[in-house]
Amino acid sequence: NAGVMQNPRHLVRRRGQEARLRCSPMKGHSHVYWYRQLPEEGLKFMVYLQKENIIDESGMPKERFSAEFPKEGPSILRIQQVVRGDSAAYFCASSEDRDNEQFFGPGTRLTVL
Amino acid sequence: AQKVTQAQTEISVVEKEDVTLDCVYETRDTTYYLFWYKQPPSGELVFLIRRNSFDEQNEISGRYSWNFQKSTSSFNFTITASQVVDSAVYFCALSDTSGGYQKVTFGIGTKLQVIP
């Protein structure tokens, strides 16, 4: 049973471009969580999604950031018009149910030039 | 609200020394989970332990041990006979259902450097 998969592992974008980060949850998991780790900081919760629904987006910046978890396919974290301050590691986690343990992916390191 | 405090931002020890990483947490829930993760220089998160709030038994796994004290809301992590490969950032985390689901809050991490 493969773990949580994230791709790409490293992503470089220029200011103003769009970044798309993908997360494939563990098999049988329908709950996905995104976290951001700014340089020299801990992980901060961004958004919690269940298939086709956003449950809690209280940690998402109000502009330029969006997330989805369609019925088919991976969850996508989308950052429009990236700025240097978006440079961070973005971790995805998944769980079988809302009360179950979260398993973390390897992260995507976004660098904005 | 959930809060996890790791007061030590950086620790340096000489190889073979023992080192304890402190973690203090806050939660209003009576049922919660505590975690420790290791983040080596490569950047991925390595799961070390998960502890249920009802289980206060200390745990030992090889050179690693954890001391859970509910009375002081602490969940400290000790590495015995440290090795250079232990050099990493260590995160303590708390998960409770205050948000209606298992919401995880991380501390800011303790950077451990083991000097040969």
Boltz contact constraints between the chains, C-beta under 6 A:
constraints:
  - contact:
      token1: [A, 42]
      token2: [B, 91]
      max_distance: 6.0
  - contact:
      token1: [A, 42]
      token2: [B, 106]
      max_distance: 6.0
  - contact:
      token1: [A, 42]
      token2: [B, 107]
      max_distance: 6.0
  - contact:
      token1: [A, 42]
      token2: [B, 108]
      max_distance: 6.0
  - contact:
      token1: [A, 42]
      token2: [B, 109]
      max_distance: 6.0
  - contact:
      token1: [A, 43]
      token2: [B, 106]
      max_distance: 6.0
  - contact:
      token1: [A, 98]
      token2: [B, 101]
      max_distance: 6.0
  - contact:
      token1: [A, 99]
      token2: [B, 102]
      max_distance: 6.0
  - contact:
      token1: [A, 104]
      token2: [B, 45]
      max_distance: 6.0
  - contact:
      token1: [A, 106]
      token2: [B, 44]
      max_distance: 6.0
  - contact:
      token1: [A, 107]
      token2: [B, 43]
      max_distance: 6.0
